[in-house]
Amino acid sequence: MKKTFAFSPDEMNGIVEETYSKIIRECKKLIKETNCPDEQVVALLSVIASNFAPITDKEKI
C-alpha cells in the first residue's frame, strides 16, 4: 500500500500558501492581460496538472 502524503502545518502556512497565492495572482494577471474567459484558465491549469498526474500502464487498464 502506498503511504499517503500530507504537508506539515508549517508547510501549509508557508510554501503551500505562498505557491497558491502566486498561482492565483498569475491567473488573474493572465485574464487581465488577455481578456480570456475563466474556462481558458481552467483548461490551462488542467494541462499543467496533467504534468504531475501519475502515469498509468495501458496494459493494466
Jmol script that loads the backbone (N, CA, C; Angstrom):
load data "model"
ATOM      1  N   MET A   1       0.840  -1.178   0.000  1.00  0.00           N
ATOM      2  CA  MET A   1       0.000   0.000   0.000  1.00  0.00           C
ATOM      3  C   MET A   1       0.886   1.242   0.000  1.00  0.00           C
ATOM      4  N   LYS A   2       0.486   2.226  -0.777  1.00  0.00           N
ATOM      5  CA  LYS A   2       1.230   3.459  -0.871  1.00  0.00           C
ATOM      6  C   LYS A   2       0.989   4.338   0.346  1.00  0.00           C
ATOM      7  N   LYS A   3       2.062   4.893   0.891  1.00  0.00           N
ATOM      8  CA  LYS A   3       1.951   5.804   2.023  1.00  0.00           C
ATOM      9  C   LYS A   3       1.370   7.134   1.548  1.00  0.00           C
ATOM     10  N   THR A   4       0.387   7.642   2.271  1.00  0.00           N
ATOM     11  CA  THR A   4      -0.210   8.916   1.892  1.00  0.00           C
ATOM     12  C   THR A   4       0.687  10.060   2.335  1.00  0.00           C
ATOM     13  N   PHE A   5       0.609  11.133   1.605  1.00  0.00           N
ATOM     14  CA  PHE A   5       1.425  12.307   1.882  1.00  0.00           C
ATOM     15  C   PHE A   5       0.535  13.420   2.392  1.00  0.00           C
ATOM     16  N   ALA A   6       1.054  14.183   3.316  1.00  0.00           N
ATOM     17  CA  ALA A   6       0.368  15.381   3.785  1.00  0.00           C
ATOM     18  C   ALA A   6       1.410  16.441   4.102  1.00  0.00           C
ATOM     19  N   PHE A   7       1.123  17.667   3.705  1.00  0.00           N
ATOM     20  CA  PHE A   7       2.011  18.758   4.063  1.00  0.00           C
ATOM     21  C   PHE A   7       1.927  18.993   5.563  1.00  0.00           C
ATOM     22  N   SER A   8       3.032  19.412   6.136  1.00  0.00           N
ATOM     23  CA  SER A   8       3.045  19.744   7.557  1.00  0.00           C
ATOM     24  C   SER A   8       2.320  21.076   7.762  1.00  0.00           C
ATOM     25  N   PRO A   9       1.882  21.353   8.983  1.00  0.00           N
ATOM     26  CA  PRO A   9       1.256  22.659   9.246  1.00  0.00           C
ATOM     27  C   PRO A   9       2.174  23.825   8.870  1.00  0.00           C
ATOM     28  N   ASP A  10       3.462  23.698   9.130  1.00  0.00           N
ATOM     29  CA  ASP A  10       4.406  24.770   8.753  1.00  0.00           C
ATOM     30  C   ASP A  10       4.453  24.953   7.243  1.00  0.00           C
ATOM     31  N   GLU A  11       4.456  23.848   6.506  1.00  0.00           N
ATOM     32  CA  GLU A  11       4.452  23.938   5.046  1.00  0.00           C
ATOM     33  C   GLU A  11       3.142  24.540   4.543  1.00  0.00           C
ATOM     34  N   MET A  12       2.030  24.140   5.138  1.00  0.00           N
ATOM     35  CA  MET A  12       0.724  24.681   4.734  1.00  0.00           C
ATOM     36  C   MET A  12       0.659  26.190   4.927  1.00  0.00           C
ATOM     37  N   ASN A  13       1.258  26.672   5.998  1.00  0.00           N
ATOM     38  CA  ASN A  13       1.235  28.102   6.293  1.00  0.00           C
ATOM     39  C   ASN A  13       2.411  28.838   5.660  1.00  0.00           C
ATOM     40  N   GLY A  14       3.287  28.113   4.992  1.00  0.00           N
ATOM     41  CA  GLY A  14       4.462  28.710   4.353  1.00  0.00           C
ATOM     42  C   GLY A  14       4.431  28.525   2.857  1.00  0.00           C
ATOM     43  N   ILE A  15       5.224  27.583   2.380  1.00  0.00           N
ATOM     44  CA  ILE A  15       5.417  27.389   0.945  1.00  0.00           C
ATOM     45  C   ILE A  15       4.126  27.055   0.201  1.00  0.00           C
ATOM     46  N   VAL A  16       3.244  26.269   0.802  1.00  0.00           N
ATOM     47  CA  VAL A  16       1.995  25.902   0.119  1.00  0.00           C
ATOM     48  C   VAL A  16       1.116  27.138  -0.063  1.00  0.00           C
ATOM     49  N   GLU A  17       0.951  27.915   0.997  1.00  0.00           N
ATOM     50  CA  GLU A  17       0.142  29.135   0.916  1.00  0.00           C
ATOM     51  C   GLU A  17       0.754  30.131  -0.069  1.00  0.00           C
ATOM     52  N   GLU A  18       2.080  30.259  -0.058  1.00  0.00           N
ATOM     53  CA  GLU A  18       2.764  31.167  -0.990  1.00  0.00           C
ATOM     54  C   GLU A  18       2.557  30.732  -2.435  1.00  0.00           C
ATOM     55  N   THR A  19       2.693  29.442  -2.672  1.00  0.00           N
ATOM     56  CA  THR A  19       2.525  28.914  -4.029  1.00  0.00           C
ATOM     57  C   THR A  19       1.102  29.130  -4.521  1.00  0.00           C
ATOM     58  N   TYR A  20       0.132  28.854  -3.668  1.00  0.00           N
ATOM     59  CA  TYR A  20      -1.276  29.066  -4.010  1.00  0.00           C
ATOM     60  C   TYR A  20      -1.509  30.528  -4.389  1.00  0.00           C
ATOM     61  N   SER A  21      -1.016  31.438  -3.556  1.00  0.00           N
ATOM     62  CA  SER A  21      -1.203  32.872  -3.805  1.00  0.00           C
ATOM     63  C   SER A  21      -0.575  33.293  -5.127  1.00  0.00           C
ATOM     64  N   LYS A  22       0.612  32.774  -5.420  1.00  0.00           N
ATOM     65  CA  LYS A  22       1.296  33.118  -6.672  1.00  0.00           C
ATOM     66  C   LYS A  22       0.535  32.599  -7.880  1.00  0.00           C
ATOM     67  N   ILE A  23       0.011  31.392  -7.797  1.00  0.00           N
ATOM     68  CA  ILE A  23      -0.746  30.824  -8.919  1.00  0.00           C
ATOM     69  C   ILE A  23      -2.003  31.647  -9.169  1.00  0.00           C
ATOM     70  N   ILE A  24      -2.737  31.971  -8.112  1.00  0.00           N
ATOM     71  CA  ILE A  24      -3.952  32.783  -8.255  1.00  0.00           C
ATOM     72  C   ILE A  24      -3.618  34.139  -8.857  1.00  0.00           C
ATOM     73  N   ARG A  25      -2.570  34.786  -8.351  1.00  0.00           N
ATOM     74  CA  ARG A  25      -2.161  36.102  -8.839  1.00  0.00           C
ATOM     75  C   ARG A  25      -1.811  36.038 -10.328  1.00  0.00           C
ATOM     76  N   GLU A  26      -1.075  35.027 -10.734  1.00  0.00           N
ATOM     77  CA  GLU A  26      -0.686  34.905 -12.142  1.00  0.00           C
ATOM     78  C   GLU A  26      -1.883  34.594 -13.036  1.00  0.00           C
ATOM     79  N   CYS A  27      -2.824  33.804 -12.548  1.00  0.00           N
ATOM     80  CA  CYS A  27      -4.031  33.520 -13.336  1.00  0.00           C
ATOM     81  C   CYS A  27      -4.857  34.787 -13.533  1.00  0.00           C
ATOM     82  N   LYS A  28      -4.981  35.585 -12.483  1.00  0.00           N
ATOM     83  CA  LYS A  28      -5.712  36.860 -12.596  1.00  0.00           C
ATOM     84  C   LYS A  28      -5.000  37.802 -13.562  1.00  0.00           C
ATOM     85  N   LYS A  29      -3.665  37.798 -13.530  1.00  0.00           N
ATOM     86  CA  LYS A  29      -2.879  38.619 -14.451  1.00  0.00           C
ATOM     87  C   LYS A  29      -3.104  38.163 -15.888  1.00  0.00           C
ATOM     88  N   LEU A  30      -3.134  36.857 -16.106  1.00  0.00           N
ATOM     89  CA  LEU A  30      -3.381  36.306 -17.436  1.00  0.00           C
ATOM     90  C   LEU A  30      -4.741  36.752 -17.958  1.00  0.00           C
ATOM     91  N   ILE A  31      -5.754  36.669 -17.105  1.00  0.00           N
ATOM     92  CA  ILE A  31      -7.107  37.098 -17.505  1.00  0.00           C
ATOM     93  C   ILE A  31      -7.119  38.581 -17.843  1.00  0.00           C
ATOM     94  N   LYS A  32      -6.482  39.387 -16.996  1.00  0.00           N
ATOM     95  CA  LYS A  32      -6.474  40.841 -17.211  1.00  0.00           C
ATOM     96  C   LYS A  32      -5.761  41.214 -18.509  1.00  0.00           C
ATOM     97  N   GLU A  33      -4.601  40.580 -18.764  1.00  0.00           N
ATOM     98  CA  GLU A  33      -3.811  40.946 -19.933  1.00  0.00           C
ATOM     99  C   GLU A  33      -4.340  40.375 -21.241  1.00  0.00           C
ATOM    100  N   THR A  34      -5.049  39.252 -21.179  1.00  0.00           N
ATOM    101  CA  THR A  34      -5.524  38.625 -22.421  1.00  0.00           C
ATOM    102  C   THR A  34      -7.031  38.693 -22.592  1.00  0.00           C
ATOM    103  N   ASN A  35      -7.737  39.048 -21.511  1.00  0.00           N
ATOM    104  CA  ASN A  35      -9.201  39.082 -21.527  1.00  0.00           C
ATOM    105  C   ASN A  35      -9.795  37.704 -21.840  1.00  0.00           C
ATOM    106  N   CYS A  36      -9.069  36.652 -21.477  1.00  0.00           N
ATOM    107  CA  CYS A  36      -9.571  35.300 -21.721  1.00  0.00           C
ATOM    108  C   CYS A  36     -10.619  34.933 -20.664  1.00  0.00           C
ATOM    109  N   PRO A  37     -11.509  34.013 -20.984  1.00  0.00           N
ATOM    110  CA  PRO A  37     -12.512  33.593 -20.008  1.00  0.00           C
ATOM    111  C   PRO A  37     -11.902  32.665 -18.950  1.00  0.00           C
ATOM    112  N   ASP A  38     -12.584  32.571 -17.829  1.00  0.00           N
ATOM    113  CA  ASP A  38     -12.146  31.693 -16.745  1.00  0.00           C
ATOM    114  C   ASP A  38     -11.941  30.260 -17.237  1.00  0.00           C
ATOM    115  N   GLU A  39     -12.796  29.819 -18.160  1.00  0.00           N
ATOM    116  CA  GLU A  39     -12.709  28.459 -18.672  1.00  0.00           C
ATOM    117  C   GLU A  39     -11.355  28.190 -19.346  1.00  0.00           C
ATOM    118  N   GLN A  40     -10.779  29.221 -19.961  1.00  0.00           N
ATOM    119  CA  GLN A  40      -9.474  29.054 -20.597  1.00  0.00           C
ATOM    120  C   GLN A  40      -8.388  28.860 -19.549  1.00  0.00           C
ATOM    121  N   VAL A  41      -8.511  29.559 -18.433  1.00  0.00           N
ATOM    122  CA  VAL A  41      -7.556  29.398 -17.332  1.00  0.00           C
ATOM    123  C   VAL A  41      -7.692  27.995 -16.741  1.00  0.00           C
ATOM    124  N   VAL A  42      -8.920  27.527 -16.589  1.00  0.00           N
ATOM    125  CA  VAL A  42      -9.145  26.174 -16.081  1.00  0.00           C
ATOM    126  C   VAL A  42      -8.507  25.147 -17.017  1.00  0.00           C
ATOM    127  N   ALA A  43      -8.663  25.350 -18.316  1.00  0.00           N
ATOM    128  CA  ALA A  43      -8.054  24.435 -19.289  1.00  0.00           C
ATOM    129  C   ALA A  43      -6.532  24.452 -19.161  1.00  0.00           C
ATOM    130  N   LEU A  44      -5.949  25.630 -19.015  1.00  0.00           N
ATOM    131  CA  LEU A  44      -4.503  25.737 -18.841  1.00  0.00           C
ATOM    132  C   LEU A  44      -4.051  25.034 -17.567  1.00  0.00           C
ATOM    133  N   LEU A  45      -4.765  25.252 -16.475  1.00  0.00           N
ATOM    134  CA  LEU A  45      -4.416  24.601 -15.214  1.00  0.00           C
ATOM    135  C   LEU A  45      -4.552  23.082 -15.317  1.00  0.00           C
ATOM    136  N   SER A  46      -5.516  22.612 -16.100  1.00  0.00           N
ATOM    137  CA  SER A  46      -5.679  21.168 -16.302  1.00  0.00           C
ATOM    138  C   SER A  46      -4.481  20.574 -17.035  1.00  0.00           C
ATOM    139  N   VAL A  47      -3.989  21.302 -18.040  1.00  0.00           N
ATOM    140  CA  VAL A  47      -2.809  20.834 -18.772  1.00  0.00           C
ATOM    141  C   VAL A  47      -1.605  20.787 -17.836  1.00  0.00           C
ATOM    142  N   ILE A  48      -1.465  21.821 -17.028  1.00  0.00           N
ATOM    143  CA  ILE A  48      -0.356  21.853 -16.070  1.00  0.00           C
ATOM    144  C   ILE A  48      -0.494  20.697 -15.077  1.00  0.00           C
ATOM    145  N   ALA A  49      -1.702  20.490 -14.557  1.00  0.00           N
ATOM    146  CA  ALA A  49      -1.929  19.410 -13.592  1.00  0.00           C
ATOM    147  C   ALA A  49      -1.606  18.050 -14.192  1.00  0.00           C
ATOM    148  N   SER A  50      -1.879  17.879 -15.482  1.00  0.00           N
ATOM    149  CA  SER A  50      -1.614  16.589 -16.116  1.00  0.00           C
ATOM    150  C   SER A  50      -0.129  16.246 -16.122  1.00  0.00           C
ATOM    151  N   ASN A  51       0.725  17.262 -16.039  1.00  0.00           N
ATOM    152  CA  ASN A  51       2.168  17.017 -15.962  1.00  0.00           C
ATOM    153  C   ASN A  51       2.567  16.366 -14.647  1.00  0.00           C
ATOM    154  N   PHE A  52       1.711  16.451 -13.641  1.00  0.00           N
ATOM    155  CA  PHE A  52       2.016  15.913 -12.325  1.00  0.00           C
ATOM    156  C   PHE A  52       1.188  14.675 -11.994  1.00  0.00           C
ATOM    157  N   ALA A  53       0.305  14.283 -12.904  1.00  0.00           N
ATOM    158  CA  ALA A  53      -0.527  13.102 -12.691  1.00  0.00           C
ATOM    159  C   ALA A  53       0.320  11.845 -12.883  1.00  0.00           C
ATOM    160  N   PRO A  54       0.015  10.816 -12.120  1.00  0.00           N
ATOM    161  CA  PRO A  54       0.780   9.566 -12.273  1.00  0.00           C
ATOM    162  C   PRO A  54       0.542   8.960 -13.648  1.00  0.00           C
ATOM    163  N   ILE A  55       1.594   8.366 -14.182  1.00  0.00           N
ATOM    164  CA  ILE A  55       1.499   7.695 -15.484  1.00  0.00           C
ATOM    165  C   ILE A  55       0.959   6.288 -15.246  1.00  0.00           C
ATOM    166  N   THR A  56      -0.064   5.916 -15.994  1.00  0.00           N
ATOM    167  CA  THR A  56      -0.655   4.582 -15.834  1.00  0.00           C
ATOM    168  C   THR A  56      -0.172   3.699 -16.964  1.00  0.00           C
ATOM    169  N   ASP A  57      -0.023   2.436 -16.662  1.00  0.00           N
ATOM    170  CA  ASP A  57       0.370   1.447 -17.644  1.00  0.00           C
ATOM    171  C   ASP A  57      -0.879   1.027 -18.408  1.00  0.00           C
ATOM    172  N   LYS A  58      -0.916   1.252 -19.703  1.00  0.00           N
ATOM    173  CA  LYS A  58      -2.103   0.939 -20.516  1.00  0.00           C
ATOM    174  C   LYS A  58      -2.486  -0.530 -20.422  1.00  0.00           C
ATOM    175  N   GLU A  59      -1.534  -1.412 -20.203  1.00  0.00           N
ATOM    176  CA  GLU A  59      -1.834  -2.841 -20.100  1.00  0.00           C
ATOM    177  C   GLU A  59      -2.591  -3.170 -18.821  1.00  0.00           C
ATOM    178  N   LYS A  60      -2.453  -2.343 -17.796  1.00  0.00           N
ATOM    179  CA  LYS A  60      -3.124  -2.599 -16.529  1.00  0.00           C
ATOM    180  C   LYS A  60      -4.533  -2.026 -16.495  1.00  0.00           C
ATOM    181  N   ILE A  61      -4.860  -1.209 -17.493  1.00  0.00           N
ATOM    182  CA  ILE A  61      -6.185  -0.565 -17.518  1.00  0.00           C
ATOM    183  C   ILE A  61      -7.218  -1.516 -18.062  1.00  0.00           C
TER     184      ILE A  61
END
end "model"
wireframe off; spacefill off
backbone 0.3
color backbone group
